[in-house]
């Protein structure tokens, strides 16, 4: 017996719901590597900044800086917003990660 379940748009798939945040972060870091973007986990002084990190250019190369003191969920948000600025339409991305990137974009439009 085969059971088919349609997931309404803007709802997370069962795979995304079951996935560990550390695994999601790892997959996002793999995508950054495919795009030749360096990801650095840096100690950002909280007193001077409340930032969880972000995308910048260092010596002409893109770098995503993650605050080492940020939670994994905050790091995922930084990775998503940074990676959405790039064209990855022609490359294979794990479906769960593509869904996450697309869903996050829809949430903030």
C-alpha positions in Angstrom: 0.0 0.0 0.0 1.3 3.4 -1.0 0.3 6.5 0.9 0.7 9.9 -0.8 0.6 13.0 1.3 0.6 16.4 -0.3 2.4 19.1 1.8 0.6 22.5 1.5 2.8 25.4 0.4 4.6 27.3 3.1 4.5 24.3 5.4 7.7 22.5 6.2 8.1 19.0 4.8 8.3 16.1 7.1 12.0 15.7 6.2 12.8 19.3 7.3 10.8 18.8 10.5 12.8 15.6 11.3 16.2 17.1 10.4 18.6 18.1 13.1 19.6 21.8 13.1 23.3 20.8 13.0 22.7 18.7 9.9 20.9 21.6 8.2 23.8 24.0 9.1 26.3 21.4 7.7 24.3 21.1 4.4 24.2 24.9 4.1 28.0 25.0 4.7 28.4 22.4 1.9 26.4 24.6 -0.4 28.6 27.6 0.4 31.6 25.5 -0.4 30.2 24.6 -3.8 29.7 28.3 -4.5 33.3 28.9 -3.3 32.2 31.0 -0.4 34.4 30.7 2.8 32.4 30.2 6.0 34.2 31.4 9.2 33.0 30.9 12.7 34.3 34.0 14.5 34.1 35.4 18.0 32.2 38.6 17.5 32.3 40.9 20.6 28.7 41.0 21.7 29.2 44.3 23.5 30.1 46.0 20.3 27.6 44.2 18.0 24.4 42.2 18.4 25.0 40.6 15.0 24.9 36.9 14.4 27.1 37.4 11.4 26.6 38.0 7.7 28.1 38.0 4.2 31.1 40.2 3.3 33.9 40.4 0.8 37.5 40.0 1.9 40.2 40.5 -0.7 37.6 40.1 -3.4 36.2 36.8 -2.1 32.9 36.2 -0.5 33.0 35.2 3.1 30.1 34.3 5.5 31.0 35.2 9.0 29.1 33.4 11.7 29.2 34.6 15.3 30.6 31.6 17.3 28.4 32.6 20.3 25.2 32.6 18.2 22.8 29.7 18.4 22.7 27.1 15.6 19.3 28.5 14.6 20.7 32.0 14.3 23.7 30.6 12.3 21.2 28.9 9.9 19.3 32.2 9.4 22.6 34.0 8.6 23.6 31.2 6.1 20.2 31.3 4.4 20.0 35.1 4.0 23.6 35.1 2.8 23.2 32.2 0.3 20.0 33.6 -1.2 22.1 36.4 -2.8 23.7 33.9 -5.1 22.5 32.1 -8.2 22.4 28.4 -7.5 19.6 27.6 -10.0 21.8 25.4 -12.2 23.3 23.3 -9.4 22.0 20.4 -7.5 21.0 21.2 -3.9 19.5 18.7 -1.6 15.7 19.1 -1.9 15.3 19.8 1.8 17.8 22.7 1.6 16.3 24.1 -1.6 12.9 24.0 0.1 14.3 25.8 3.1 15.9 28.5 1.0 12.8 29.0 -1.1 10.5 28.9 1.9 12.6 31.4 3.9 12.5 33.7 0.9 8.7 33.5 0.7 8.3 34.2 4.4 10.1 37.5 4.2 8.7 38.9 0.9 
